[in-house]
Amino acid sequence: NGIVVYLKRELSKLATDSRPLSRGGIEKLNELYNDRKKLYENAADVVIDTNEDIKECAKRLEKLIEDKIPELF
């Protein structure tokens, strides 16, 4: 009943402090990501690359959602 947004970001740019899944370091994160990548891609209605400027990400997200569900806008 909603939109699934996959916020894609380089693993090296993810916050890791006090995050249980980050306890194994970048190697563990990379392993988890590779195991789950297809699930994320298949479930997503919208994919946003969050490695760019946050304002640009927000604009792209709004536009993609508007295109998917124009009656919300």
Phi and psi in radians as a Rosetta constraint file:
Dihedral C 1 N 2 CA 2 C 2 CIRCULARHARMONIC -2.480 0.35
Dihedral N 2 CA 2 C 2 N 3 CIRCULARHARMONIC -2.940 0.35
Dihedral C 2 N 3 CA 3 C 3 CIRCULARHARMONIC -1.922 0.35
Dihedral N 3 CA 3 C 3 N 4 CIRCULARHARMONIC 2.310 0.35
Dihedral C 3 N 4 CA 4 C 4 CIRCULARHARMONIC -1.696 0.35
Dihedral N 4 CA 4 C 4 N 5 CIRCULARHARMONIC 2.128 0.35
Dihedral C 4 N 5 CA 5 C 5 CIRCULARHARMONIC -1.921 0.35
Dihedral N 5 CA 5 C 5 N 6 CIRCULARHARMONIC 2.164 0.35
Dihedral C 5 N 6 CA 6 C 6 CIRCULARHARMONIC -1.716 0.35
Dihedral N 6 CA 6 C 6 N 7 CIRCULARHARMONIC 1.908 0.35
Dihedral C 6 N 7 CA 7 C 7 CIRCULARHARMONIC -1.564 0.35
Dihedral N 7 CA 7 C 7 N 8 CIRCULARHARMONIC 1.748 0.35
Dihedral C 7 N 8 CA 8 C 8 CIRCULARHARMONIC -1.566 0.35
Dihedral N 8 CA 8 C 8 N 9 CIRCULARHARMONIC 2.243 0.35
Dihedral C 8 N 9 CA 9 C 9 CIRCULARHARMONIC -2.524 0.35
Dihedral N 9 CA 9 C 9 N 10 CIRCULARHARMONIC 2.567 0.35
Dihedral C 9 N 10 CA 10 C 10 CIRCULARHARMONIC -1.034 0.35
Dihedral N 10 CA 10 C 10 N 11 CIRCULARHARMONIC 2.347 0.35
Dihedral C 10 N 11 CA 11 C 11 CIRCULARHARMONIC -1.037 0.35
Dihedral N 11 CA 11 C 11 N 12 CIRCULARHARMONIC -0.604 0.35
Dihedral C 11 N 12 CA 12 C 12 CIRCULARHARMONIC -1.173 0.35
Dihedral N 12 CA 12 C 12 N 13 CIRCULARHARMONIC -0.279 0.35
Dihedral C 12 N 13 CA 13 C 13 CIRCULARHARMONIC -1.696 0.35
Dihedral N 13 CA 13 C 13 N 14 CIRCULARHARMONIC -0.032 0.35
Dihedral C 13 N 14 CA 14 C 14 CIRCULARHARMONIC -1.326 0.35
Dihedral N 14 CA 14 C 14 N 15 CIRCULARHARMONIC 2.505 0.35
Dihedral C 14 N 15 CA 15 C 15 CIRCULARHARMONIC -1.205 0.35
Dihedral N 15 CA 15 C 15 N 16 CIRCULARHARMONIC 2.407 0.35
Dihedral C 15 N 16 CA 16 C 16 CIRCULARHARMONIC -2.163 0.35
Dihedral N 16 CA 16 C 16 N 17 CIRCULARHARMONIC -0.175 0.35
Dihedral C 16 N 17 CA 17 C 17 CIRCULARHARMONIC -1.111 0.35
Dihedral N 17 CA 17 C 17 N 18 CIRCULARHARMONIC 2.265 0.35
Dihedral C 17 N 18 CA 18 C 18 CIRCULARHARMONIC 0.982 0.35
Dihedral N 18 CA 18 C 18 N 19 CIRCULARHARMONIC 0.572 0.35
Dihedral C 18 N 19 CA 19 C 19 CIRCULARHARMONIC -1.989 0.35
Dihedral N 19 CA 19 C 19 N 20 CIRCULARHARMONIC 2.002 0.35
Dihedral C 19 N 20 CA 20 C 20 CIRCULARHARMONIC -0.939 0.35
Dihedral N 20 CA 20 C 20 N 21 CIRCULARHARMONIC -0.690 0.35
Dihedral C 20 N 21 CA 21 C 21 CIRCULARHARMONIC -1.261 0.35
Dihedral N 21 CA 21 C 21 N 22 CIRCULARHARMONIC -0.213 0.35
Dihedral C 21 N 22 CA 22 C 22 CIRCULARHARMONIC -1.659 0.35
Dihedral N 22 CA 22 C 22 N 23 CIRCULARHARMONIC -0.005 0.35
Dihedral C 22 N 23 CA 23 C 23 CIRCULARHARMONIC -1.056 0.35
Dihedral N 23 CA 23 C 23 N 24 CIRCULARHARMONIC -0.481 0.35
Dihedral C 23 N 24 CA 24 C 24 CIRCULARHARMONIC -1.505 0.35
Dihedral N 24 CA 24 C 24 N 25 CIRCULARHARMONIC 0.079 0.35
Dihedral C 24 N 25 CA 25 C 25 CIRCULARHARMONIC 1.372 0.35
Dihedral N 25 CA 25 C 25 N 26 CIRCULARHARMONIC -2.996 0.35
Dihedral C 25 N 26 CA 26 C 26 CIRCULARHARMONIC -1.096 0.35
Dihedral N 26 CA 26 C 26 N 27 CIRCULARHARMONIC -0.547 0.35
Dihedral C 26 N 27 CA 27 C 27 CIRCULARHARMONIC -1.116 0.35
Dihedral N 27 CA 27 C 27 N 28 CIRCULARHARMONIC -0.752 0.35
Dihedral C 27 N 28 CA 28 C 28 CIRCULARHARMONIC -1.171 0.35
Dihedral N 28 CA 28 C 28 N 29 CIRCULARHARMONIC -0.740 0.35
Dihedral C 28 N 29 CA 29 C 29 CIRCULARHARMONIC -1.062 0.35
Dihedral N 29 CA 29 C 29 N 30 CIRCULARHARMONIC -0.742 0.35
Dihedral C 29 N 30 CA 30 C 30 CIRCULARHARMONIC -1.097 0.35
Dihedral N 30 CA 30 C 30 N 31 CIRCULARHARMONIC -0.719 0.35
Dihedral C 30 N 31 CA 31 C 31 CIRCULARHARMONIC -1.112 0.35
Dihedral N 31 CA 31 C 31 N 32 CIRCULARHARMONIC -0.818 0.35
Dihedral C 31 N 32 CA 32 C 32 CIRCULARHARMONIC -1.070 0.35
Dihedral N 32 CA 32 C 32 N 33 CIRCULARHARMONIC -0.765 0.35
Dihedral C 32 N 33 CA 33 C 33 CIRCULARHARMONIC -1.072 0.35
Dihedral N 33 CA 33 C 33 N 34 CIRCULARHARMONIC -0.810 0.35
Dihedral C 33 N 34 CA 34 C 34 CIRCULARHARMONIC -1.099 0.35
Dihedral N 34 CA 34 C 34 N 35 CIRCULARHARMONIC -0.614 0.35
Dihedral C 34 N 35 CA 35 C 35 CIRCULARHARMONIC -1.194 0.35
Dihedral N 35 CA 35 C 35 N 36 CIRCULARHARMONIC -0.564 0.35
Dihedral C 35 N 36 CA 36 C 36 CIRCULARHARMONIC -1.830 0.35
Dihedral N 36 CA 36 C 36 N 37 CIRCULARHARMONIC -0.189 0.35
Dihedral C 36 N 37 CA 37 C 37 CIRCULARHARMONIC -0.886 0.35
Dihedral N 37 CA 37 C 37 N 38 CIRCULARHARMONIC -0.875 0.35
Dihedral C 37 N 38 CA 38 C 38 CIRCULARHARMONIC -1.098 0.35
Dihedral N 38 CA 38 C 38 N 39 CIRCULARHARMONIC -0.645 0.35
Dihedral C 38 N 39 CA 39 C 39 CIRCULARHARMONIC -1.084 0.35
Dihedral N 39 CA 39 C 39 N 40 CIRCULARHARMONIC -0.804 0.35
Dihedral C 39 N 40 CA 40 C 40 CIRCULARHARMONIC -1.044 0.35
Dihedral N 40 CA 40 C 40 N 41 CIRCULARHARMONIC -0.830 0.35
Dihedral C 40 N 41 CA 41 C 41 CIRCULARHARMONIC -1.139 0.35
Dihedral N 41 CA 41 C 41 N 42 CIRCULARHARMONIC -0.708 0.35
Dihedral C 41 N 42 CA 42 C 42 CIRCULARHARMONIC -1.231 0.35
Dihedral N 42 CA 42 C 42 N 43 CIRCULARHARMONIC -0.565 0.35
Dihedral C 42 N 43 CA 43 C 43 CIRCULARHARMONIC -1.427 0.35
Dihedral N 43 CA 43 C 43 N 44 CIRCULARHARMONIC -0.411 0.35
Dihedral C 43 N 44 CA 44 C 44 CIRCULARHARMONIC -1.295 0.35
Dihedral N 44 CA 44 C 44 N 45 CIRCULARHARMONIC 2.334 0.35
Dihedral C 44 N 45 CA 45 C 45 CIRCULARHARMONIC -1.521 0.35
Dihedral N 45 CA 45 C 45 N 46 CIRCULARHARMONIC -0.518 0.35
Dihedral C 45 N 46 CA 46 C 46 CIRCULARHARMONIC -2.421 0.35
Dihedral N 46 CA 46 C 46 N 47 CIRCULARHARMONIC 2.373 0.35
Dihedral C 46 N 47 CA 47 C 47 CIRCULARHARMONIC -2.056 0.35
Dihedral N 47 CA 47 C 47 N 48 CIRCULARHARMONIC 2.213 0.35
Dihedral C 47 N 48 CA 48 C 48 CIRCULARHARMONIC -2.102 0.35
Dihedral N 48 CA 48 C 48 N 49 CIRCULARHARMONIC 2.173 0.35
Dihedral C 48 N 49 CA 49 C 49 CIRCULARHARMONIC -1.410 0.35
Dihedral N 49 CA 49 C 49 N 50 CIRCULARHARMONIC 1.966 0.35
Dihedral C 49 N 50 CA 50 C 50 CIRCULARHARMONIC -1.666 0.35
Dihedral N 50 CA 50 C 50 N 51 CIRCULARHARMONIC 0.291 0.35
Dihedral C 50 N 51 CA 51 C 51 CIRCULARHARMONIC -1.401 0.35
Dihedral N 51 CA 51 C 51 N 52 CIRCULARHARMONIC -0.220 0.35
Dihedral C 51 N 52 CA 52 C 52 CIRCULARHARMONIC -1.611 0.35
Dihedral N 52 CA 52 C 52 N 53 CIRCULARHARMONIC -3.068 0.35
Dihedral C 52 N 53 CA 53 C 53 CIRCULARHARMONIC -0.960 0.35
Dihedral N 53 CA 53 C 53 N 54 CIRCULARHARMONIC 2.376 0.35
Dihedral C 53 N 54 CA 54 C 54 CIRCULARHARMONIC -1.053 0.35
Dihedral N 54 CA 54 C 54 N 55 CIRCULARHARMONIC -0.643 0.35
Dihedral C 54 N 55 CA 55 C 55 CIRCULARHARMONIC -1.165 0.35
Dihedral N 55 CA 55 C 55 N 56 CIRCULARHARMONIC -0.673 0.35
Dihedral C 55 N 56 CA 56 C 56 CIRCULARHARMONIC -1.167 0.35
Dihedral N 56 CA 56 C 56 N 57 CIRCULARHARMONIC -0.676 0.35
Dihedral C 56 N 57 CA 57 C 57 CIRCULARHARMONIC -1.052 0.35
Dihedral N 57 CA 57 C 57 N 58 CIRCULARHARMONIC -0.784 0.35
Dihedral C 57 N 58 CA 58 C 58 CIRCULARHARMONIC -1.111 0.35
Dihedral N 58 CA 58 C 58 N 59 CIRCULARHARMONIC -0.734 0.35
Dihedral C 58 N 59 CA 59 C 59 CIRCULARHARMONIC -1.099 0.35
Dihedral N 59 CA 59 C 59 N 60 CIRCULARHARMONIC -0.777 0.35
Dihedral C 59 N 60 CA 60 C 60 CIRCULARHARMONIC -1.122 0.35
Dihedral N 60 CA 60 C 60 N 61 CIRCULARHARMONIC -0.709 0.35
Dihedral C 60 N 61 CA 61 C 61 CIRCULARHARMONIC -1.094 0.35
Dihedral N 61 CA 61 C 61 N 62 CIRCULARHARMONIC -0.818 0.35
Dihedral C 61 N 62 CA 62 C 62 CIRCULARHARMONIC -1.023 0.35
Dihedral N 62 CA 62 C 62 N 63 CIRCULARHARMONIC -0.781 0.35
Dihedral C 62 N 63 CA 63 C 63 CIRCULARHARMONIC -1.129 0.35
Dihedral N 63 CA 63 C 63 N 64 CIRCULARHARMONIC -0.767 0.35
Dihedral C 63 N 64 CA 64 C 64 CIRCULARHARMONIC -1.129 0.35
Dihedral N 64 CA 64 C 64 N 65 CIRCULARHARMONIC -0.713 0.35
Dihedral C 64 N 65 CA 65 C 65 CIRCULARHARMONIC -1.190 0.35
Dihedral N 65 CA 65 C 65 N 66 CIRCULARHARMONIC -0.718 0.35
Dihedral C 65 N 66 CA 66 C 66 CIRCULARHARMONIC -1.033 0.35
Dihedral N 66 CA 66 C 66 N 67 CIRCULARHARMONIC -0.703 0.35
Dihedral C 66 N 67 CA 67 C 67 CIRCULARHARMONIC -1.178 0.35
Dihedral N 67 CA 67 C 67 N 68 CIRCULARHARMONIC -0.603 0.35
Dihedral C 67 N 68 CA 68 C 68 CIRCULARHARMONIC -1.335 0.35
Dihedral N 68 CA 68 C 68 N 69 CIRCULARHARMONIC -0.710 0.35
Dihedral C 68 N 69 CA 69 C 69 CIRCULARHARMONIC -2.346 0.35
Dihedral N 69 CA 69 C 69 N 70 CIRCULARHARMONIC 1.308 0.35
Dihedral C 69 N 70 CA 70 C 70 CIRCULARHARMONIC -1.089 0.35
Dihedral N 70 CA 70 C 70 N 71 CIRCULARHARMONIC -0.430 0.35
Dihedral C 70 N 71 CA 71 C 71 CIRCULARHARMONIC -1.194 0.35
Dihedral N 71 CA 71 C 71 N 72 CIRCULARHARMONIC -0.232 0.35
Dihedral C 71 N 72 CA 72 C 72 CIRCULARHARMONIC -1.315 0.35
Dihedral N 72 CA 72 C 72 N 73 CIRCULARHARMONIC -0.319 0.35
